[in-house]
Amino acid sequence: MLAPALRSSALTREDELTLRAMLAEAALLQDDLDQAAASLGRTPDSFRDTVPPRRLATLWRLHGRLASARGDQSRAIALHGRALKQAEIAHDSRGIGLAHYELGQCYRKVGDMAIVREHITKAASALHAAGDRRHLALVHSLTSISHAQLGRYDEAMGALRQAERLASLVHADDVLATVCGNQANVMLFQHHYEQALALAERSVSLHKAHGSGHGLAVALATLGQICVRLGDLARAEEALHRALDVRSPIQFHETTGAVFDTLAQIHLIRGRYDTASDFLGRASDAYGAYGRQTSQWYQWSVRVLGARLALRRGALGEAVALADEIEHAAAPPLDALQATLIAAEALIAAGRNADAEHRLAAAADGLDPKSAPAAWGEYLRLRGLLHAQTGSPADAYHDFAQSATLLDLLGERYQSGLSHLALGRLVAETGARSVAERHLRKAHGIFEQLGAERDLTDTRAAEALLTNVGTGQYVISPADADDAIVRRIVDAAALPELLGRETAAALLEAAAADSSAVFVELPDGDVRIVASAGSDADTASALARSAAHGNAYGRGTMAVEPLGRDVDGARYGLVASPRPLGHPVMRRLRMIAAVARQGFALCAARERSAVPVDIALDRSLEPLP
C-alpha cells in the first residue's frame, strides 16, 4: 500500500523518510530483512541534507534492528547508540525508550546482563512517560524469564500479567503471543507442565494467526521442549521439525541451535547415541554461526549434553574430562551444577567412590532444592547410588525413595523413571518382591512410553533379580535407620509439597502400616488431605475423619501425631496399622512427627519472610529452551 507512494515525485524529503521508516518497520514485523534493507536505503550519516533529530533517531534504530537481526550485535549496538543520542537531542521520550529497549536486546544476545538491566530499566521509565503501551508490554515480557531463572516466579508472573494487560489494551496480538510463550517458559521452570503446554499452544496459535515465522518457530521450539518433559516425544519431534520448516532469517541460528539441542535430548533418552551426537554437532554449528560471544552464551547446554552423552556411552573418563572443562570455563551456575553431577555419576560408575563423594559434596554446597528441584532429585539418586556402593543400603533406600517422590511430584518423567529403577533394583536384591515389583513396573512403563531402549534393558535386568534368592536384608525401615529417616525428612523440608508426601511415606514405612496420611483439621470439622501413602485420597479422607472423631480402625490400630498448625487449622500425621504398634515403633513415629513438625514450621517461616513482589527489571532471554 505504501510502496507506490514512495515513488511519487510530489513527496517532500520528510515524507519520504517517514514512508521509508514505516515500510522498514512493516518488513521487520514480517521477518523480511531484504525488504527492510531496501526500504531503509543508506544509513543517515550519508545524508547531505539536514534531518530532524527525531527522524534520525528512528532511522538509526531501524538500521540497528536490521543489523541485530542479521547477527551483527556490535554494529547494532553502535547504531542504537546513535539512535539514543538523537532521541535525547530531540527530547523524545518514546525514541529514548525504544533505543534503550533495543540496546537491552542486543546486550542480551551477547550475554552482558548487567548492561541489559540498566537499559531495560531506562526503557521502562521512558516508555511509561511516552504512553507507549505496546513496547512497554515488550519490556515487561523481556524481564520475566530472568526472574524465573533465578527462582523468582512470582515476580516473573507479575511482569507477564502486566505485559498481557498492556498488550490486550492495544490489541497487539503479536506481543501477546510472545507473552504467552514466556508464561509457558515460567510454568516450565516451575515444572507445571500441563499449564505450560496450554500456554505454549496458545502462543503457537497466535503466532500462526499473525504470520510471524520467527515467532512461530520460537513458540514451536518451546512446545517441543515442554513435550519432552511430559514424555510425549513423538509430539515433541513433530513440533521441532515444524519449527525448522518455518524459521525466518531473524534469530535463524539461535532457533536452529535450540531445536537441534532438544532433538539431541530426545535421541539421548531413546539411547540412539550416534543420532544424538549428530544433532549436538549441528546445534553447535548453528550457535557458532551466530557469532563468537553468542556462541559461548548458548553452547553451555550443548557442552553439558556432550558430557552426558559420553557418560551414557560408557566413556567415563571422557565424561569426567568434559565436565571438568565446563566447570573450569566459568559456566553459568545451573550448567556447572549439571556438569558436577555428571562427573559424580561417572566416578560412581568407575568405582572411584572417594572422588565421587567429593563431587557430590561440592554439588550440595551450591544446590538450592527450592530453585532447582529437578537437579536436587538427581543429586539424591546419585547420593543413593554412592550409599549402595559403600555398604549403606538403608541410606540408599531413603535417598532413592525421596528422589522418586520428588521427581514424580515435578512431572520429570524420564528422571523419575531412573529413580524408580534404582529403587526397584536395590529392593529386588534384598528379595522384597512386592515393593520391588511396584517400582520396577513404574520404571518399565515410563521407559516403554519414551522408547528408552537402553533403560528398558536395564529395567528387565533388574526384574530378573526377582527370580533369585534375595539377601534378606531389611532396608526399608530397619531398627538402626533413624539417622537416614531424619535426614530424609530434613531434606524434604526444602519444599512444602515434598515434605507432606515424604512425611506420609516415612510414617507408613516406619510402622509397616496399611496406610498413612498428613491432614489438616478444618474449622468446620471436616479435613483436608495434604498427602497420603498406601491408599487413595478418598480412603485417606475417610480415615482422617474417623481419627478426628476418635473412631477405631477395625481390629487394628490408628495412631495420630500432631504436626503443628497449617493456615487452615491443626495439622496431624495419621497411621492405620493392621496390628498393635509396639513401643519401638511408636518412638520412631514420634521422632518422625517431631522432625516433620519442625520442617513445616521452617517452611511457614520461609513463606512469611519471602521478599514482596515488585516489578524491578532484570535480565531476560527470548522464549527459547
Buried (B, 14 or more C-beta within 10 A) or exposed (E): EEEEBBEEEEBEEEEBBBBBBBBBBBBBBBBBBEBBBBBBBEEBEEBEEEBBBBBBBBBBBBBBBBBBBBBBBEBBBBBBBBBBBBBBBBEBBBBBBBBBBBBBBBBBBBBBBEBBBBBBBBBBBBBBEBEBBBBBBBBBBBBBBBBBBBBBBBBBBBBBBBBBEBBBEBEBBBBBBBBBBBBBBBBBBBBBBEBBBBBBBBBBBBBBEBEBBBBBBBBBBBBBBBBBBBBBBEBBBBBBEBBBEBBBBBBBBBBBBBBBBBBBBBBBBBBBBEBBBBBBBBBBBBBBBBBEBBBBBBBBBBBBBBBBBBBBBEBBEBBBBBBBBBBEEEBBBBBBBBBBBBBBBBBBBBEBBEBBBBBBEBBEEEBEBEBBBBBBBBBBBBBBBBBBBBEBBBBBBBBBBBBBBBBBBBBBBBBBBBBBBBBBBBBBBBBBBEBBBBBBBBBBBBBBBBBBBBBBEBBEEBBEBBEEEBEEEBBBBEEEBBEBBBBBBBBBBBBBBBBBBBBBBBBBBBBBBBBBBBBBBBEEEBBBBBBBBBBEEEBBBBBBBBBBEEEEBEEBBBBBBEBBBBEEBBBBBBBBBEEEBEEEBBEBBEBBBBBBBBBBBBBBEEEEEEEEBEEEBBBBBBBBB
